[in-house]
């Protein structure tokens, strides 16, 4: 067990002002999170804290995240789109999500009922990583680059190179956010706001 995960379970992720208070959403799912944690550790995964939430890895390869939300807690598989999902329990976190898939939980009894499936899905995810399989992301040229971003690329080659060095998923996240603004002024503001993170090689949610 990782002491950082112990701290997460005690105080939350710290992303909002409710961290460390009884109102933190992590406290709503203590029994469920502990049960899921026990299963993942029993499967031999290494426990760490990444992006301020528990992350479970196999030979330094990310397998699954353990997260708490307002109405549920979840296991989020990094390459869930590649899993067979025989039980039909995986969901995409958002309509534009290409790789990640999650399983939602709202009670310990549900986790107990699905424990065999959970173990099978995690085992499959580990084997996918060992085999080096990758999600077939939509081609970069299918993504829409706003003119404001293209203009900044033309004026700043280093900015362009930094964006091209991002993973397809990170590029997609930024482009969806930038193009989601209807006005050019707003698109420019969004690009400038995240310029430093892009230059650091970080994703929208990092």
C-alpha positions in Angstrom: 0.0 0.0 0.0 1.2 3.5 -0.9 0.9 6.1 1.9 0.0 8.7 -0.7 -3.2 6.7 -1.5 -3.8 6.4 2.3 -3.7 10.2 2.3 -6.0 10.5 -0.7 -8.6 8.3 1.0 -8.3 10.4 4.2 -8.3 13.9 2.6 -9.4 13.6 -1.0 -7.6 14.7 -4.1 -7.3 18.3 -3.1 -8.6 19.7 -6.4 -11.4 21.6 -4.8 -12.0 23.5 -1.5 -13.8 20.5 0.0 -10.6 18.5 0.2 -10.0 17.4 3.8 -13.5 18.2 4.9 -16.4 15.8 5.6 -18.1 17.1 2.4 -15.3 15.7 0.1 -16.8 13.2 -2.3 -14.0 10.7 -1.5 -15.7 10.3 1.9 -19.0 9.3 0.3 -17.4 6.1 -1.2 -14.9 4.9 1.5 -16.1 1.3 1.7 -16.3 1.0 -2.1 -12.9 2.6 -2.7 -11.3 0.4 -0.1 -12.9 -2.8 -1.6 -11.7 -1.9 -5.1 -8.3 -1.0 -3.8 -8.0 -4.4 -2.1 -8.9 -6.2 -5.4 -6.3 -4.2 -7.4 -3.6 -4.8 -4.9 -4.4 -8.5 -4.7 -3.9 -8.7 -8.5 -0.3 -7.6 -8.0 -0.6 -4.1 -9.4 1.7 -1.3 -8.1 -0.1 1.5 -6.3 0.8 5.1 -6.9 -0.8 8.5 -6.9 -0.9 10.2 -10.3 -3.0 13.2 -11.3 -3.9 13.4 -7.6 -5.9 10.1 -7.8 -4.8 6.4 -7.1 -3.2 4.9 -10.2 -2.4 1.2 -10.6 0.5 0.1 -12.8 2.2 -3.1 -14.0 5.9 -2.8 -14.7 5.5 1.0 -14.8 2.7 0.8 -17.4 -0.6 2.5 -16.4 -3.5 0.1 -16.2 -6.3 1.7 -14.2 -7.3 4.7 -12.1 -9.5 4.6 -9.0 -11.6 7.7 -8.7 -14.5 9.2 -6.7 -17.2 11.3 -8.2 -20.4 12.9 -6.7 -22.8 10.1 -7.7 -20.4 7.1 -8.0 -16.9 5.9 -7.8 -15.1 4.3 -10.7 -12.4 2.2 -12.2 -11.0 3.9 -15.3 -9.1 1.8 -17.7 -6.5 3.8 -19.8 -7.0 1.6 -22.8 -10.5 0.4 -22.1 -11.6 0.7 -25.7 -9.4 -2.4 -26.4 -11.1 -4.6 -23.8 -13.7 -7.1 -24.9 -16.3 -6.0 -22.4 -18.2 -9.3 -22.4 -20.4 -8.1 -19.5 -21.2 -4.8 -21.2 -20.2 -2.7 -18.1 -17.7 -0.3 -19.7 -18.6 3.3 -20.5 -16.8 6.0 -22.3 -16.3 9.0 -19.9 -17.4 11.4 -22.6 -18.7 11.3 -26.2 -15.3 12.3 -27.6 -13.3 9.8 -25.5 -11.4 7.4 -27.7 -9.3 5.2 -25.4 -10.5 5.3 -21.8 -13.4 3.4 -20.4 -14.8 3.2 -16.9 -16.9 1.0 -14.7 -19.2 2.9 -12.3 -20.0 1.7 -8.8 -22.6 2.8 -6.3 -22.3 0.1 -3.6 -20.1 -2.6 -2.1 -22.6 -5.2 -3.1 -22.3 -4.3 -6.7 -18.5 -4.6 -6.5 -18.8 -8.0 -4.9 -21.2 -9.1 -7.6 -18.8 -7.9 -10.3 -15.6 -8.9 -8.7 -14.9 -11.8 -11.0 -15.5 -9.6 -14.0 -13.3 -6.8 -12.5 -10.4 -9.2 -12.1 -10.8 -10.5 -15.6 -10.9 -7.0 -17.1 -7.9 -5.9 -15.2 -6.1 -9.1 -16.2 -6.9 -8.4 -19.8 -5.7 -4.8 -19.5 -2.4 -6.0 -18.2 -2.0 -8.4 -21.1 -2.8 -5.7 -23.6 -0.1 -3.6 -22.1 2.4 -6.4 -22.2 1.6 -7.0 -25.8 2.2 -3.3 -26.6 -1.3 -2.9 -28.2 -2.3 0.7 -28.9 -5.7 2.4 -29.4 -6.2 3.4 -33.0 -6.8 7.1 -32.5 -8.5 9.0 -35.2 -6.0 10.4 -37.6 -4.6 13.8 -36.7 -5.8 15.3 -40.0 -9.4 14.5 -39.0 -9.0 17.0 -36.1 -10.1 20.6 -36.7 -7.4 23.2 -36.1 -8.8 26.6 -35.4 -7.3 29.4 -37.5 -6.2 31.2 -34.4 -4.0 28.2 -33.4 -2.6 27.8 -36.9 -1.6 31.5 -36.9 0.2 31.1 -33.6 2.0 28.0 -35.0 3.1 30.0 -38.0 4.6 32.7 -35.8 6.1 30.4 -33.2 7.7 27.1 -34.5 8.6 26.0 -31.0 4.9 26.2 -30.0 4.1 24.1 -33.1 6.7 21.5 -32.3 5.5 21.3 -28.7 2.0 20.7 -29.8 3.0 18.0 -32.4 5.0 16.3 -29.7 1.9 15.8 -27.6 0.1 12.4 -27.6 -2.9 12.2 -30.0 -5.2 12.1 -27.0 -3.8 15.3 -25.5 -3.9 17.0 -28.9 -7.5 16.0 -29.3 -8.4 17.3 -25.8 -6.9 20.8 -26.6 -8.5 21.0 -30.0 -11.9 20.1 -28.8 -11.6 22.8 -26.1 -10.3 25.5 -28.5 -12.8 24.8 -31.2 -15.6 24.7 -28.7 -15.6 28.5 -28.5 -17.7 30.3 -31.0 -15.9 33.6 -31.0 -12.4 34.2 -32.2 -11.5 36.3 -29.2 -12.5 33.4 -26.9 -10.5 30.9 -28.9 -7.4 33.1 -28.7 -7.9 33.5 -24.9 -8.2 29.7 -24.5 -5.0 29.1 -26.5 -3.0 31.6 -24.6 -4.2 30.2 -21.3 -2.9 26.8 -22.1 0.1 27.8 -24.1 2.5 27.2 -21.2 1.2 23.7 -20.4 1.6 22.7 -24.1 5.2 24.0 -24.1 5.7 21.8 -21.0 4.3 18.8 -22.8 1.3 18.6 -20.5 -2.2 17.6 -21.4 -5.4 19.6 -20.8 -6.2 17.8 -17.6 -2.6 17.3 -16.3 
